[in-house]
Amino acid sequence: MGLFDKFKQGLQKTYRVLNTDVRDLFKSEGRLIDEDFLDDMRAILFKTDMGYDSTEQIVAEVAKNFRGRVVHLEDVVATWKKKLSELMAQDASPIRYAESGPTVIMVCGVNGAGKTTSIAKLAAMFKAEGRSVLLGAGDTFRAAAVEQLAIWAKRLELDIVTGEPGAHPASVAYRAVEQSLARGVDVCIVDTAGRLQTQKNLMAELTKIQQSIRKLVPAAPHEVLLVLDATTGQNGISQAANFTQAVDCTGIVLAKLDGTAKGGVVVAIRQQVGLPVKYVGVGEKPEDLALFKPGEFVDALFSDISAGA
């Protein structure tokens, strides 16, 4: 499955909302772009959780280009696509690999965000690229979390480092990196305990994990990926802001995109957080992870939406 098709799969719920509501905006002979139209358009964009600022910029662009004119669906959609691509523009941001030795990736996020599954998808992607992978089960406070990650490790035929229940996560992270160095592993992915962004003591623990990793590899972690649940919409913005204060997050993995009609939250995240969206989860299988590219994302979001207009 190509990148466009992966996005189309993951955006089905969002696309269905847009497809129905956008078509309802127009008649076969076109629609006058006036305040009523702009208000209706604003309501549709809000429904996808694009956020206030992003929505207003798109509305302003349509008003500037078409106010007082009768236009057809495809004209407005073309303007939406162009503006959305501008709002989500980011440097190509695949994983930043270490120049030598293991690339260490630390993964964080709130409980239930889809962190463990996202780790499995990342590991499967690296393995498919021919890289060796070792997992570190740093969520030592929940036995179920370690067990779940161990099940994925077995399924993907990967080595995993675990600790005793209640062991300090930093010690597990240290041993995972230590073993990666000893074995010549290409990528070491360290899980961390799911936590609310308001739990200051647990957020401080993330900093300790980073410090323990740097005792072995000073430049590590090379990536600190924050997993956000797309179904939470705008709440992901505050999560990202707080996690970034605790650790130097380098990018976002947006999980469960296929489970929500709020796919527009990607736009809000790019506008308000500033971190690159590196990957999006578009399904439940290990291979259902897509490298985020704004152009392909926007094309999939509006695919066939103007057909027959």
N, C-alpha and C positions, 0 to 999 in steps of 0.2 A: 504494500500500500504506500503510495507516494505521500508527500507532505500535504499537498492540497486535499487529498482524500482523507487523511487523518484529521485535518482540521474540520472538514465537512462532517465527518463522523462525530467529532467531539462537540460541534456547535449545532447539532440537530434541533435541540430544544429552543435555543436562542433564535435560530433561523426560522423555526415555525412561527414564533411570536412576531418576528419582523415581517415575514412573508405575508401573514394574515393582516397585520395592522397597517403595514405600508400600502398594500394594495387597496385597503379600505379608504386610504387618504385620497385616492384618485378616481376619477371617472374616465370613461373611454375618450372623452373630448379634452381631457386635461383638467388642471385645477389652478385657480388663481392663488398666487402666493400673497396672502394677506395675514393679518394678525391671527385670525382664526386658524388658518393653516399652520402657522408657526407654533401656536399653542398645541395643536393636535400632534405635530411632529415632536415637540418637546416631551409630551407625555409618553410617546412611544419609546424615545431614547431613554427616558428615566426608567422605564419598565425593564430595560436590559441592564440597568445598574451602571451606566457609564459615568455617573457622577454629575454634579451640578456644573462645575467649570467646563468639563468636556462637552456636555450637552449644549451649554450656552455658546460655546465657540462654533459648534456645528450649526446651530440655529442662525447665528450671526452670519456665517458664511453663505448659507442658503438665502438669507434675507438680502445680503449684499449683491448676490448674483442674480436673483430672480424676483425681488419684491415688485408687485404691480403687474407681473407678467403671468400669463397662463402657460404652464409647463406640464410636461408628461413625466410619468414615474421615472423613466430611465435618466432624465436630466438631473433630477434631484438625487437619485441613487449615485450617479457618477460624482456629484459634489460631495456626498457623504463619504464615499470611498476615499476620495482624494484627501479630505480633511482628516479622516480617521488615520490614514497612513502617516500623515504628518504628525498627528498627536502621539502616535505610538512609535515613532521612529527611534531606533536605538542602534548602537554599533552591533555588528554580528558578535554574539556572545556565547560561543560554545565554551566548553570547559577549558580553563587555563591549566595546562599540564605543567608539571615540574620539569625543569631542564634536565635533572638527573634524579634517580631514586624514585620512590613512590609519590604519586600525586595523592595528597590527603584531602578528602572532602568531608566536611562536617555538616550534618543535616539537623535542622531544628524546626520547631513549630509547635502549635498548641495541640492539646489532646484531640484526637479524632480528625485531624486535618488531612490524614492520608499519608503520613510520613513514612511508615514502614513499607507500604505498597510502592511509594515513590522511590524509596531506596532500592527495592527489588527491580523496578523498571530501569533505574539508572545502571544497576549492576548488570542487568541483562543486555543493555545497550553497549556497555563497555566490553562485555564478553563477546558480543556479536562483532565488535570491531577488532577482536583478537587480543584484547588486553586481559591480563590476569587481575583478579579482584579478590580482596579480603574484606570481610565485614567486621565491624566492632560493635557489639551490642551494648551501647552505653546507657540504655534505659534500664538501669538496674533496680528501679523502684517498683516496676511492674513485671512480675514473672511472665505474664501473658505476652508482654511486648517482646521479651527475649525469646520466648517460645515461637512467636509468630515470625520473627526474623530468622530464627534457626530453621523453621520449616521452609522459608523461601531459600535460604542458603542450600539446604539439601536438594530442593527442587531444581535450583540453578547450578548445582554441583560446585559450590563455592565454600571456601574455608571461612570460619567465623570464630571470633574471640569473644568469650563471655566471661562474666564475673559471678561471684557468689551473690545471692539476693541481698540487696542493701549495700553492696560494695560501692565505693566512691566511683562515680562515672569517669572521673579523670584518670583513675588507675586502669580502667578498661581501655580507655582511649590510648593511654601510654603503651599498654601491652600490644594493642592492635597495630600501632605504628611500629613498635619495636619488632614485631614478627614480620611485618611487611618489609622492613629494611633487611632483616635476616634472610628472608626467602626471595628477595628480589621481585616483590609484587609490584605491578604497575599502578594499581589504584587501590587505596584504602578508604572505605566509606565508614565513617563513625556516626552511629545513631546517638541521639540524646533524648533525655526524658521529655515527653510532651509536657508543656507547662503553659499556664496562662501568662500573657504578657504583663499582668499586674503583680505577679508573684516575684518580688524583688530578690528574695534569697535564691530562688531557683534560676532567675535570670543571671545573677552573679556567678552561679555555678557554671554557666556556659563559658564565662571568661576564664575560670579555672581550667576547664577542659582544654581551651585554646592554649593556655600557658603550659600545660603538661605536654601537649603535642609539640610545642616549640622547643622543648628541652631536647628533643631528638632531631627534629627537622625545623630549624629556625624560620624558614620561609613558609611553614605550614600553619594552619590549613590553607591550601591553595585556593579552595573555594569554601564558602560558608553559605549553604543553600537554605533558604527559608521556604518551607512548604506551606502554602496557603490553600484553603478549601474554597474553591470557586463558588460553592453553594451558599457561603456566608456573605457574599457580596461585599458591601462597603465596610463591614467589620474587619475585613482583611487589611484595610488601610491602617487602622490603629495598631493591629498586630505587627505589621511590617515596621511601623515607626518605632515601636517599643523594642522589638528584637534588634533593630539596627543600632539602637543606643547601647544595648548590652554587648553585642559582638559585631564585628565588621562584616556584615552580610554582603555577599558579592552578587547575589542574584536570587531570583524567585522561581520555584517550581509551583505552578498553579495546578492543583489536583482537582479531580472530579468535574472537569469542565463539561463532560458529557452528561452530568446529572443535574444541570441547571439551565434555566432560561436567562440567567444573568451573565452571559458571556461578555457583555460590555464592561464588566468590572476590570478586564485587562486594560482598557483605556484609562480608567480611573487610577489604577495602580501605577501605570507609567507616568501619568501626569502628576500625581500627588506624592509618590514615594521616590521616584527617580531611579530605583534599582531596575536593572534589566530583567525582563521575564525570560528566563533561559529555556525552560521546558514547560509543556502543558500536558496533563494527563487526559487522554481522550477515550479511555475505556478501561476495562478491568484486567486485560491480559498483560503479561510482562512487556510485550512489544508495543503496547498502546501508550507510548510516550513520544511526543513530537517536539523537535527543536523549534522554538518560537521564531517565526519570521513574520513581521507585520504585514507585508504585502500579501503573502499567501493566506494569512489569517483573515484579512479584510475580504479578499476574493471569495473565500469559503463562506464567510458570514453573509455575503450578498449573492451567492451563486444562484443563477437562474431567477433571481427575484424580479427582474424586469422583463422576463420572457412573456411574451404575449400581451405586454402592456399597451 
